[in-house]
């Protein structure tokens, strides 16, 4: 059974997809680009500013599902420019501090809305109790 997860603290989906889907004790997030949830507009600035917003968006989606960064098992990072890897990694490391998930990061030709970064995650949802 799948359950659709939504957070008002993350940007609304800009297409026919969900912010995240839960199946069993796993959560699969959609890729988050650095959209400001209040305005729906791309955050301007360098890779650090954009990675910061993407991570805040993911934090909100994870929280809506009852989980957090400590339970992420896999991350995929898409960069518009691989030269931005170090800046993205610096921001990512402020959010993911222990129990490091497996991660892939690579450059792609283009990202939605001209973003510099898009990040998606798979996380466990801990059992209540």
N, C-alpha and C positions, 0 to 999 in steps of 0.2 A: 504494500500500500504506500502511496506517496502523498505527502502533505506539502502544500505550498506555504512557504514562509515569506512574510512581508514585514518590513520595518518602515515606519514613517520617518525614521531618522536616517534613512538612506535614500538615494534617488529612486524615483519611480522608474520602472522598466521603460525603455524607449522603443520597445518592439514587442513582438509576441513571445515573451519569455518571462520567467519569474525571477525575483531576486535570489531565491534559493529554493531547493526542493529537499525535503527530508524523506528518506526511505529507511526503515528500521532505525538503527542508531547512527546512521550516517547522514551528513548534510553536504550537499553539493551547491556551492554558490555560483551564481552567474559571475562573469568577469565584471569587475568594478573599475570604471574609469573615474577620473577625478571630477565628478560632478558635485556641485554644491546642492544638497537636498532641498535647501530653502529656495534657491533660485532656479534650479534645473540647468544651470549653466556651468560650463567647464571652468574650473579654477585656473586662473592664469598664473604664470610663474615658471620657475625652473623645475627640474625633475623632482627635487626634494619637496616643493610645495604640492606638486601633483601626486607624488607617492603618499604624502601625508594624508591628503583627502581620500585617496583610494583606500588606504588602511582604515581611516575613520569610518568610511562607508561599510567596509567589511566587518569592522567591530560591531556596528549596529545590526547588521544582518545576523551575525553569529549570536549576538545577545538575544535577538528576537526568537532564535531557535533554542535558547537555553544552553549555549555553549560559548566558548571563547578561544582566544589564540592558543592557549595551552593545550587545547584538544585538536588543533589542526594537524592532519596527518600528511597532507600534500598541498603544495602551492605551485601554481604556474604563473609566471610573470612574463608579460609581453611588453617589450620596449620598442618604441619607434626608432631609437638609436642606441646601439649596444654601448656606446660611449657613456651613456647615462647609468650604466650598471652600478658603479660605485656609489653614486648619489642615492639611487633607489635602495641599495643594500644598507646604507647608513640609516635611512628612515625605517626600513623593514626591521632592522635589528633593534630598534627602540620598542617595537611592538611584540616581536617574537624573541623572547629572552631566555626561554628554557624549553626543554622537550622539542627541540628543533624538528620540524617536519621535513619530509623529502621535498625537494624543490627543483623545478626546472625554470630557467630564465633564458629567453632568446629574443632577438630582434625580429620584427616583422615589417613588412613594407609600409603598412598604414594601420592606424587604430581609429575606432569610431570617434567622430567629432574633432579629429585632429589631436587627440590626447597623446601625451608622451609615454603613458604607462597604462596597462590594464592588468589587474590581478584577480585570479580566481582561486578558490580554496575548497578542499574537502576536509571536513572535520567530524570527529566523533561527538555524539551528544551523550554526556554522562547520564547514567541512570539516576533518577531521583531517589532520595532515601538515604 
